[in-house]
Amino acid sequence: MPLEYAYIGIKQCGCVVRASCYTETDRKQTALDVQQYVLDGLIVERVTIEDARLRLKKCHCKYKYKE
């Protein structure tokens, strides 16, 4: 089974607050999601879906960005 990937949005504090799973059928939506992450000032990283699940959480840090 091939690895499945996701793109995650990381705040400057290091918290992963957004994720978008990459599939062949949803390539356009994934591109739009990643574009929005960049516009919102997030760092974008490509990781396995399992890693995205483990790292995704709600941020309670004091650093603020537009949501």
Backbone bond lengths (Angstrom), bond angles and torsions (degrees), N, CA, C in turn:
res aa  C-N    CA-C-N  psi(-1)  N-CA   C-N-CA  omega(-1)  CA-C   N-CA-C  phi
1 M - - - 1.451 - - 1.522 108.62 -
2 P 1.338 118.26 128.06 1.464 120.10 -179.23 1.525 111.27 -71.34
3 L 1.310 115.73 153.61 1.458 120.23 177.22 1.527 109.92 -67.91
4 E 1.299 116.01 142.40 1.451 121.28 176.13 1.522 107.26 -106.27
5 Y 1.335 115.66 143.21 1.454 120.13 -174.17 1.516 112.24 -119.07
6 A 1.321 114.33 159.37 1.459 122.56 175.02 1.519 107.92 -137.40
7 Y 1.314 115.11 155.22 1.464 121.23 172.00 1.516 106.45 -105.40
8 I 1.328 116.56 131.86 1.457 120.56 -178.65 1.524 109.65 -115.41
9 G 1.320 115.70 150.61 1.462 123.21 175.69 1.520 108.74 -106.60
10 I 1.332 115.87 122.74 1.458 121.80 -174.84 1.533 109.44 -114.92
11 K 1.318 116.35 129.04 1.460 120.67 176.21 1.521 109.49 -75.49
12 Q 1.329 117.05 167.73 1.465 121.31 -178.90 1.520 112.07 -64.56
13 C 1.324 117.40 -23.26 1.464 120.89 178.11 1.531 111.70 -77.45
14 G 1.354 116.91 -11.52 1.458 120.89 179.02 1.523 114.41 103.80
15 C 1.321 117.29 -8.04 1.460 120.41 -180.00 1.532 110.88 -75.66
16 V 1.324 115.82 134.65 1.466 121.74 175.39 1.523 107.10 -88.65
17 V 1.340 115.92 116.30 1.460 119.65 -173.26 1.525 113.88 -115.80
18 R 1.327 117.71 -9.71 1.465 120.85 178.77 1.515 110.26 -144.03
19 A 1.345 115.32 151.72 1.461 120.27 177.87 1.522 109.38 -150.15
20 S 1.320 115.04 145.62 1.455 121.55 177.07 1.525 108.01 -137.13
21 C 1.322 116.78 120.58 1.463 121.02 -179.77 1.528 110.02 -76.90
22 Y 1.318 115.77 135.64 1.459 121.69 -179.53 1.520 109.58 -93.04
23 T 1.331 115.95 121.88 1.460 121.58 173.10 1.512 108.36 -133.92
24 E 1.295 116.97 156.15 1.472 120.79 -179.72 1.523 111.70 -60.87
25 T 1.319 117.84 -33.80 1.462 120.68 -177.52 1.525 113.00 -79.43
26 D 1.335 117.52 -21.77 1.468 121.52 -177.31 1.521 112.85 -112.44
27 R 1.322 117.43 31.51 1.465 120.41 -176.84 1.524 111.99 -61.19
28 K 1.325 117.68 -41.66 1.465 120.43 -179.14 1.526 111.00 -65.57
29 Q 1.316 117.02 -43.55 1.466 119.71 179.69 1.527 110.89 -65.05
30 T 1.316 117.12 -39.95 1.461 120.72 177.77 1.524 110.14 -61.21
31 A 1.329 117.08 -42.90 1.470 121.04 178.29 1.523 111.12 -61.83
32 L 1.325 117.08 -41.14 1.467 120.28 177.92 1.527 111.38 -65.82
33 D 1.327 116.93 -39.43 1.468 120.99 177.50 1.526 110.74 -61.76
34 V 1.326 116.57 -47.51 1.463 121.28 -178.67 1.528 109.89 -63.84
35 Q 1.326 117.33 -40.03 1.454 120.89 177.24 1.533 110.49 -58.77
36 Q 1.322 117.00 -43.21 1.463 120.80 179.76 1.522 110.98 -65.82
37 Y 1.329 117.97 -37.91 1.466 120.91 177.36 1.528 109.86 -58.30
38 V 1.332 116.41 -45.21 1.464 121.23 -179.43 1.532 110.09 -64.72
39 L 1.326 116.91 -45.45 1.462 120.36 179.34 1.529 112.23 -61.66
40 D 1.329 116.75 -29.83 1.467 121.66 178.67 1.523 112.76 -84.67
41 G 1.331 117.31 1.95 1.461 120.82 176.49 1.515 114.94 83.70
42 L 1.322 117.25 16.95 1.458 120.74 179.44 1.523 110.57 -87.45
43 I 1.315 115.56 152.92 1.466 121.99 172.03 1.517 106.32 -85.26
44 V 1.325 117.71 134.21 1.459 121.65 -177.40 1.524 109.45 -106.75
45 E 1.324 115.31 135.51 1.462 121.46 -179.71 1.525 109.28 -138.89
46 R 1.316 117.21 143.28 1.471 121.91 176.21 1.520 108.63 -98.70
47 V 1.316 115.80 123.81 1.465 121.53 -177.13 1.529 109.10 -137.59
48 T 1.316 116.57 170.17 1.460 119.58 174.29 1.531 108.35 -70.49
49 I 1.314 115.84 156.92 1.464 120.07 -179.91 1.527 110.63 -61.48
50 E 1.313 117.05 -38.03 1.463 120.30 179.06 1.529 111.02 -62.14
51 D 1.332 116.95 -42.60 1.462 120.96 178.19 1.528 110.38 -64.12
52 A 1.328 117.04 -40.33 1.468 120.58 178.22 1.521 110.52 -61.82
53 R 1.313 117.61 -42.12 1.472 121.32 179.04 1.525 111.30 -61.67
54 L 1.323 116.22 -40.57 1.462 120.48 -178.42 1.525 112.38 -70.41
55 R 1.320 117.22 -34.46 1.464 121.47 -173.25 1.527 114.47 -92.50
56 L 1.322 118.45 -21.10 1.464 122.24 -175.90 1.524 110.57 -69.82
57 K 1.338 116.27 128.74 1.460 120.66 179.57 1.521 109.62 -159.75
58 K 1.304 116.17 167.70 1.456 121.03 174.25 1.522 107.69 -84.30
59 C 1.324 115.90 132.93 1.462 121.01 -177.16 1.521 110.43 -85.76
60 H 1.313 115.67 131.85 1.457 121.57 175.54 1.523 111.19 -115.83
61 C 1.332 116.30 14.88 1.465 121.05 -179.57 1.525 110.24 -73.17
62 K 1.301 115.92 164.97 1.462 120.44 -178.12 1.516 112.17 -78.92
63 Y 1.340 118.78 -19.48 1.449 121.15 -179.35 1.530 108.55 -66.83
64 K 1.309 117.84 128.70 1.470 122.25 -177.74 1.526 110.73 -111.75
65 Y 1.289 117.22 148.10 1.454 124.69 171.13 1.511 106.28 -146.30
66 K 1.316 116.18 165.25 1.464 118.21 -177.50 1.523 110.93 -71.64
67 E 1.324 116.42 130.58 1.475 121.59 178.51 1.497 110.23 -117.31
